Amino acid sequence: MALIQFTRNYQDLSTDQGFQFEFFCDRCGNGFQTEFQSSLTGNVANALGAASSLLGGIFNNASNLANRAKSASWEKAHDTAFAAAVEQARPHFQKCKRCGKFVDADCWNDTQTLCKGCAPDLEEEFAAAQSEATVQKAREVAYANVEVSAEKFKQTIVAACPNCGAKLTGGKFCPECGKPVAAKKFCTECGKEIPAGVKFCPECGAVQS
């Protein structure tokens, strides 16, 4: 007897009325559903069962005989239907020789003749790596901006010279009068106010730039 394929990645949708199966890609989960195949043995048993419920007697005995025979006949028909379903599904899947998984076309690397789990598509991997690098760079920029913002909150930002009132555009000294523009200085480590010109914070001992 030939080896049975698709033993772990399928769902049996069969009923007394007929047979139907769904096969799934082992990698992404996408599937293929076979056509419904009507069950002759199930239809006959159901018809006799309906008649027996109305008339009884001989029909009831016939129904019991049909149900007893149905189990073996239905199982045989089910096996035949499953074999046919496998043949329907086979063209939609490839079996990876490395890992043994059945995968659909989207998860198959034609160049390497392996599934993309064993042989990833390089273009897809490059695209994913590029996206990851972009996200990581964005995080680094965001973290750097947070640090800069925190540093600015530790300092007194002066918009006009406290000595002459001239507008300031940056720097430690007024471009008009030349005097220091920062009336207060704060520790760059702990944020405590410290005297101007000190090299070490008297609160935490951090070196001041």
N, C-alpha and C positions, 0 to 999 in steps of 0.2 A: 504494500500500500504506500502511496506517495505521502511525503511529509505534509502536514497541514500547515498552511501559512496564515498570517493574520490571526494568530491565536490570542493576542493580548490587546489589540487596538481595534476592536469592533464591538458593536452593540446589537444584540438580537432583538428585533422588533416583531418577531413572529407571534401569531395568535392562532386560535383554532380555525380562523377563516383563511389564513395563508401565511406566507413567509416574506420577510423583508429584513434587511440588515444595513447598518451604517458602519463604515470603516473610517478610521481617523489617522491623521498624520501623527507619528510618534513625537515630532518636534514642535509643531505649532498648534496641533489640535483640530485643524480644518478637516472636513470629512467628505465622504461620498456616500450617498444613499442609493441602494439598488432598487430596481423596480419591484413592485408588489407582485408576488406569485400566489395565485389562489390555491387553496388546499381542497382537493376533491374529497378526501376522507373526512375532513372537518365539516364540510357542507352536507355530506350524506348523514353523518351522525347527528347533526343539528336538526336536519329535516325529520329524521326518525324520532328524535326527542320531542319535537313539537307535536308530531302526530300522536305519540304515546300519551302526552299530557291531555289530549282531547278525547281519545278513543279508548286507551288502555288495552288490556287483553293481549292479543297477538302483537300489536304494535309496540307494546311495552317490552315484550320479550325480544323483539327485533332490535329495539333501541339498546337494550342491555348487551346484546351480542355485538352490535356495532361499536359500542363504547369500549368493549374488551378488545376488539380487533383494532380499534382506532389507535391505541397507544403504540403498538409495533408499527403499523402502517404509517402513522403520522411521523414517528421518529425517523423512519427510513426516508420518507418524503422530505423531512426537514434536512437530513444530511445531504440529500441530492440537491436541494435548493441552496444550501450553504456553499456547496462546491461550485454551483453555477454563479452564485453571488461573488465568490472569490475571483472568478474569471472576469466578471463585469468590473470589479474594482481594480484588478491588476494593472491595467493600462494607466491608471491615475496615480500610481505609486511606484517608487523605486526603493529597492532594498540596499542599504549601505553594507558593503562587504566588510567594513571595519568594525562597526558597532552592532550590525544586525537589525537596525531600526528601519521601519517602512516610513518613507516621507513623501510628501507631494512635490510637485514641480517647483514651488516657491522655496522649498527647503533643500533642493538638490543642486549640487555644484557640478554642472555638466563638464567643465574643464578637468576637474580632478576625479570625476566619476565616484564621488563620495557625498554623503550628506553634509550640509553646511555646519553641522555640529562638529564633525570631524575635520572638514576642510572649509573654513569660512571663506566667503567671497571677499577678496581683498579690497575691492572698491567700496563695498558696504562697510568693511572694517575701518578703512581710511576715513570715510564720511562720518562714522560714529566717533572715531578718535578725534577728528577735527571739531565736532560739536562739543565733545567733552572738554577739549582744550579751551574752546571759546568760553564755556561756562566757568571753567576753573579760573581763567583770566579775569572774567567779570567778577568772580568772588574775591580775587586778590585785590582788584581795584576798589571794590566796595569796602573791604577790610581796611585798606590803606586810607580811604576817605574817612572812615570812622575814627581811625587813629589821629588823623589830622584835625578832625572836628573836635575830638576830645582834648587835643593839645591846645586848640584855640580857646576852648572854654576855660582853660587854666590861666589864661593870660588876659590882661585888660586891653581891649581893642579901643584905640583912641582915633576918632575921626578928625579931630581938630587939635591943634597945638594948645596945651594947657597954659602956655606962657604968652603967646601972641595971638592965638585964635586962628592962625593960618590953616587952610585945608591940608590934610595929610593924605598921601597916596602910598604910604608904606615906609619902612625904615625906622631906626631908633631915634633919629634926630630930626628936628624941624628944619625943612629946607629954607625957611625964611629967617629964623633967629638962631638956628644952630643948637638950641638947647634940647636936652632929652625930652621925648614926648611921652614916655611911659611914667605916669605918676606913681604907679604901683607895680610890683613885680611878684610873681607867684612861682612856687617851686614846680618844676616841670615833672616831678615824680609824684608828689603827694597833693599838690595844688594849694598848699598853705602860702599865705602872704609872707614874703621875706624882704629884708632890707635890700636896697639897690646896691650892686657892686659886690655882694658876697659870693664866694666861690662854692660854699657848701650850705645846704638847707639846714637851719638850726633845728628843724622839726624831725626830719628823717635822715639827714646827712648826705642826701643825694648831691652829686656834683652838678653845678649850674653852668650852663653854657654862656 
